[in-house]
Amino acid sequence: MTSSAKPRKTTSAPDTPRVAQPHRDALLKRLSRISGQVRGVAGMIEQDRYCVDVLTQIAAIRSALDAVAMQLLEDHAHGCVQSAIKAGRGEPAVDEFMSVVKRLSR
């Protein structure tokens, strides 16, 4: 019997190193909370709740996701980018960092 499961695709390049996240547990806890908020919004829509109340919750979710992104960005700057600079690979690391900052600021 053969498995029909497809290999999981990753969005990062195959040579992208795995890194230790200094705030891993806190980030996972926040993301779990955000997941609950998203489920709550779905429930609000199912219950035909007042639009402004739903939109207020969506704004809170966005804010929480922004906080997660900023923590990851800070950790990346202090970890990966700093290490790349010390190893003489600063230019591409800073370019990548700025690309991510631009993506997040839209």
PyRosetta script that sets phi, psi and omega in degrees:
from pyrosetta import init, pose_from_sequence

init()
pose = pose_from_sequence("MTSSAKPRKTTSAPDTPRVAQPHRDALLKRLSRISGQVRGVAGMIEQDRYCVDVLTQIAAIRSALDAVAMQLLEDHAHGCVQSAIKAGRGEPAVDEFMSVVKRLSR")
pose.set_psi(1, 125.4)
pose.set_omega(1, -178.6)
pose.set_phi(2, -98.8)
pose.set_psi(2, 149.7)
pose.set_omega(2, 179.8)
pose.set_phi(3, -86.0)
pose.set_psi(3, 137.1)
pose.set_omega(3, 177.8)
pose.set_phi(4, -96.3)
pose.set_psi(4, 5.6)
pose.set_omega(4, 179.8)
pose.set_phi(5, -69.2)
pose.set_psi(5, 132.9)
pose.set_omega(5, 178.8)
pose.set_phi(6, -88.5)
pose.set_psi(6, 149.8)
pose.set_omega(6, 176.8)
pose.set_phi(7, -62.9)
pose.set_psi(7, 144.8)
pose.set_omega(7, -179.4)
pose.set_phi(8, -72.2)
pose.set_psi(8, 130.3)
pose.set_omega(8, 178.7)
pose.set_phi(9, -86.8)
pose.set_psi(9, 144.4)
pose.set_omega(9, 175.0)
pose.set_phi(10, -114.6)
pose.set_psi(10, 152.8)
pose.set_omega(10, -179.3)
pose.set_phi(11, -91.1)
pose.set_psi(11, -10.6)
pose.set_omega(11, -179.8)
pose.set_phi(12, -95.1)
pose.set_psi(12, 158.9)
pose.set_omega(12, 178.8)
pose.set_phi(13, -65.0)
pose.set_psi(13, 151.6)
pose.set_omega(13, -177.9)
pose.set_phi(14, -60.0)
pose.set_psi(14, -26.7)
pose.set_omega(14, -178.5)
pose.set_phi(15, -92.9)
pose.set_psi(15, 8.1)
pose.set_omega(15, 178.6)
pose.set_phi(16, -71.1)
pose.set_psi(16, 124.2)
pose.set_omega(16, -176.9)
pose.set_phi(17, -72.9)
pose.set_psi(17, 149.1)
pose.set_omega(17, 170.9)
pose.set_phi(18, -80.0)
pose.set_psi(18, 141.9)
pose.set_omega(18, -178.8)
pose.set_phi(19, -127.3)
pose.set_psi(19, 154.5)
pose.set_omega(19, 175.1)
pose.set_phi(20, -82.2)
pose.set_psi(20, 127.3)
pose.set_omega(20, 178.1)
pose.set_phi(21, -89.6)
pose.set_psi(21, 115.7)
pose.set_omega(21, -178.1)
pose.set_phi(22, -64.9)
pose.set_psi(22, -23.1)
pose.set_omega(22, -179.8)
pose.set_phi(23, -115.4)
pose.set_psi(23, 30.0)
pose.set_omega(23, -174.5)
pose.set_phi(24, -51.7)
pose.set_psi(24, -53.2)
pose.set_omega(24, -176.2)
pose.set_phi(25, -63.0)
pose.set_psi(25, -42.8)
pose.set_omega(25, 179.3)
pose.set_phi(26, -65.1)
pose.set_psi(26, -40.7)
pose.set_omega(26, 179.3)
pose.set_phi(27, -65.2)
pose.set_psi(27, -43.1)
pose.set_omega(27, 178.6)
pose.set_phi(28, -64.0)
pose.set_psi(28, -37.9)
pose.set_omega(28, 178.1)
pose.set_phi(29, -64.5)
pose.set_psi(29, -44.0)
pose.set_omega(29, 177.3)
pose.set_phi(30, -61.8)
pose.set_psi(30, -45.0)
pose.set_omega(30, -179.2)
pose.set_phi(31, -64.3)
pose.set_psi(31, -34.9)
pose.set_omega(31, 176.4)
pose.set_phi(32, -64.5)
pose.set_psi(32, -42.3)
pose.set_omega(32, 177.6)
pose.set_phi(33, -62.8)
pose.set_psi(33, -42.6)
pose.set_omega(33, 179.1)
pose.set_phi(34, -62.6)
pose.set_psi(34, -41.2)
pose.set_omega(34, 177.7)
pose.set_phi(35, -58.2)
pose.set_psi(35, -41.6)
pose.set_omega(35, 176.9)
pose.set_phi(36, -64.6)
pose.set_psi(36, -38.6)
pose.set_omega(36, 177.6)
pose.set_phi(37, -63.8)
pose.set_psi(37, -40.7)
pose.set_omega(37, 179.5)
pose.set_phi(38, -63.9)
pose.set_psi(38, -43.0)
pose.set_omega(38, 176.8)
pose.set_phi(39, -61.9)
pose.set_psi(39, -37.0)
pose.set_omega(39, 178.0)
pose.set_phi(40, -63.8)
pose.set_psi(40, -40.2)
pose.set_omega(40, 177.8)
pose.set_phi(41, -64.5)
pose.set_psi(41, -42.1)
pose.set_omega(41, 176.8)
pose.set_phi(42, -58.5)
pose.set_psi(42, -42.3)
pose.set_omega(42, 177.8)
pose.set_phi(43, -63.8)
pose.set_psi(43, -39.4)
pose.set_omega(43, 178.1)
pose.set_phi(44, -61.7)
pose.set_psi(44, -40.8)
pose.set_omega(44, 179.2)
pose.set_phi(45, -67.7)
pose.set_psi(45, -41.8)
pose.set_omega(45, 177.2)
pose.set_phi(46, -59.2)
pose.set_psi(46, -34.5)
pose.set_omega(46, -178.1)
pose.set_phi(47, -88.1)
pose.set_psi(47, 5.7)
pose.set_omega(47, -179.6)
pose.set_phi(48, 56.1)
pose.set_psi(48, 43.4)
pose.set_omega(48, 178.7)
pose.set_phi(49, -69.6)
pose.set_psi(49, 161.8)
pose.set_omega(49, -178.4)
pose.set_phi(50, -58.3)
pose.set_psi(50, 131.1)
pose.set_omega(50, -174.3)
pose.set_phi(51, -54.3)
pose.set_psi(51, -42.1)
pose.set_omega(51, -177.8)
pose.set_phi(52, -64.2)
pose.set_psi(52, -36.3)
pose.set_omega(52, 177.1)
pose.set_phi(53, -64.6)
pose.set_psi(53, -41.3)
pose.set_omega(53, 178.5)
pose.set_phi(54, -65.3)
pose.set_psi(54, -45.5)
pose.set_omega(54, -179.8)
pose.set_phi(55, -63.6)
pose.set_psi(55, -34.6)
pose.set_omega(55, 176.6)
pose.set_phi(56, -63.1)
pose.set_psi(56, -40.5)
pose.set_omega(56, 178.0)
pose.set_phi(57, -68.0)
pose.set_psi(57, -37.5)
pose.set_omega(57, 177.5)
pose.set_phi(58, -63.8)
pose.set_psi(58, -40.3)
pose.set_omega(58, 177.0)
pose.set_phi(59, -62.0)
pose.set_psi(59, -39.0)
pose.set_omega(59, 178.3)
pose.set_phi(60, -65.7)
pose.set_psi(60, -38.6)
pose.set_omega(60, 177.9)
pose.set_phi(61, -64.3)
pose.set_psi(61, -45.0)
pose.set_omega(61, 178.2)
pose.set_phi(62, -58.9)
pose.set_psi(62, -44.6)
pose.set_omega(62, -179.9)
pose.set_phi(63, -61.8)
pose.set_psi(63, -42.1)
pose.set_omega(63, 179.1)
pose.set_phi(64, -65.6)
pose.set_psi(64, -41.2)
pose.set_omega(64, 177.2)
pose.set_phi(65, -65.4)
pose.set_psi(65, -38.5)
pose.set_omega(65, 176.5)
pose.set_phi(66, -60.9)
pose.set_psi(66, -39.4)
pose.set_omega(66, 179.1)
pose.set_phi(67, -64.9)
pose.set_psi(67, -39.8)
pose.set_omega(67, 176.8)
pose.set_phi(68, -63.5)
pose.set_psi(68, -46.0)
pose.set_omega(68, -179.2)
pose.set_phi(69, -61.5)
pose.set_psi(69, -42.1)
pose.set_omega(69, -179.1)
pose.set_phi(70, -65.8)
pose.set_psi(70, -37.5)
pose.set_omega(70, 177.9)
pose.set_phi(71, -65.6)
pose.set_psi(71, -43.5)
pose.set_omega(71, 177.7)
pose.set_phi(72, -63.3)
pose.set_psi(72, -40.5)
pose.set_omega(72, 179.1)
pose.set_phi(73, -63.9)
pose.set_psi(73, -43.4)
pose.set_omega(73, 177.6)
pose.set_phi(74, -62.6)
pose.set_psi(74, -45.8)
pose.set_omega(74, 179.1)
pose.set_phi(75, -61.3)
pose.set_psi(75, -39.7)
pose.set_omega(75, 179.7)
pose.set_phi(76, -64.0)
pose.set_psi(76, -42.7)
pose.set_omega(76, 179.9)
pose.set_phi(77, -63.6)
pose.set_psi(77, -44.6)
pose.set_omega(77, -177.2)
pose.set_phi(78, -77.4)
pose.set_psi(78, -21.0)
pose.set_omega(78, -178.7)
pose.set_phi(79, -104.6)
pose.set_psi(79, -79.4)
pose.set_omega(79, -172.8)
pose.set_phi(80, -63.1)
pose.set_psi(80, -49.2)
pose.set_omega(80, -177.0)
pose.set_phi(81, -65.9)
pose.set_psi(81, -44.6)
pose.set_omega(81, 179.4)
pose.set_phi(82, -60.3)
pose.set_psi(82, -43.0)
pose.set_omega(82, 178.5)
pose.set_phi(83, -63.5)
pose.set_psi(83, -41.2)
pose.set_omega(83, 179.7)
pose.set_phi(84, -63.6)
pose.set_psi(84, -40.1)
pose.set_omega(84, 179.1)
pose.set_phi(85, -63.1)
pose.set_psi(85, -45.9)
pose.set_omega(85, 179.6)
pose.set_phi(86, -62.2)
pose.set_psi(86, -30.5)
pose.set_omega(86, -178.2)
pose.set_phi(87, -88.7)
pose.set_psi(87, 4.5)
pose.set_omega(87, 178.9)
pose.set_phi(88, 83.2)
pose.set_psi(88, 13.9)
pose.set_omega(88, 179.0)
pose.set_phi(89, -114.0)
pose.set_psi(89, 36.3)
pose.set_omega(89, -173.7)
pose.set_phi(90, -69.4)
pose.set_psi(90, -41.1)
pose.set_omega(90, -175.5)
pose.set_phi(91, -57.9)
pose.set_psi(91, -53.7)
pose.set_omega(91, 179.3)
pose.set_phi(92, -66.1)
pose.set_psi(92, -31.7)
pose.set_omega(92, 179.7)
pose.set_phi(93, -67.5)
pose.set_psi(93, -42.0)
pose.set_omega(93, 178.5)
pose.set_phi(94, -68.0)
pose.set_psi(94, -39.6)
pose.set_omega(94, 177.5)
pose.set_phi(95, -59.9)
pose.set_psi(95, -45.1)
pose.set_omega(95, 178.9)
pose.set_phi(96, -63.7)
pose.set_psi(96, -43.3)
pose.set_omega(96, 179.5)
pose.set_phi(97, -58.6)
pose.set_psi(97, -46.9)
pose.set_omega(97, -179.1)
pose.set_phi(98, -65.9)
pose.set_psi(98, -34.4)
pose.set_omega(98, 176.2)
pose.set_phi(99, -61.2)
pose.set_psi(99, -43.2)
pose.set_omega(99, 179.0)
pose.set_phi(100, -67.2)
pose.set_psi(100, -41.5)
pose.set_omega(100, 178.4)
pose.set_phi(101, -59.5)
pose.set_psi(101, -44.8)
pose.set_omega(101, 179.1)
pose.set_phi(102, -61.9)
pose.set_psi(102, -41.1)
pose.set_omega(102, 178.9)
pose.set_phi(103, -63.3)
pose.set_psi(103, -40.2)
pose.set_omega(103, -178.1)
pose.set_phi(104, -74.3)
pose.set_psi(104, -25.1)
pose.set_omega(104, -174.9)
pose.set_phi(105, -86.4)
pose.set_psi(105, 2.1)
pose.set_omega(105, 179.8)
pose.set_phi(106, -81.9)
pose.dump_pdb("model.pdb")
